[in-house]
């Protein structure tokens, strides 16, 4: 039998929610942060919470890449909507501004 260094390969891995505020015990979601916010569950034991720093493994580059991709997608979609509105209603908008300028003129 191989020595695994105290690690049980058959033990279930702890699953955390996306915001690291909850963990799955196999039957239900439980809070991963104590009510006083001084402790957090690391999957095996309660450890002191470090303010401003997520647990190790959180905030990976993949999460940041997805956030940036969504942001760029929203910007492109908004730009597309503006272009379509200007192409379809551009002459009407120009006419409104011409009427305002004419009404304000001497």
Protein Blocks (a to p, Z undefined) as FASTA:
>chain_A
ZZehhpafkbccddddfkopaccehjaccdfbdfklpaccehjaccdddehiacehiaif
klmmmmmmmmmmmmmmmmmmmmmmmmmmmmmmmmmmmmmmmmmmZZ
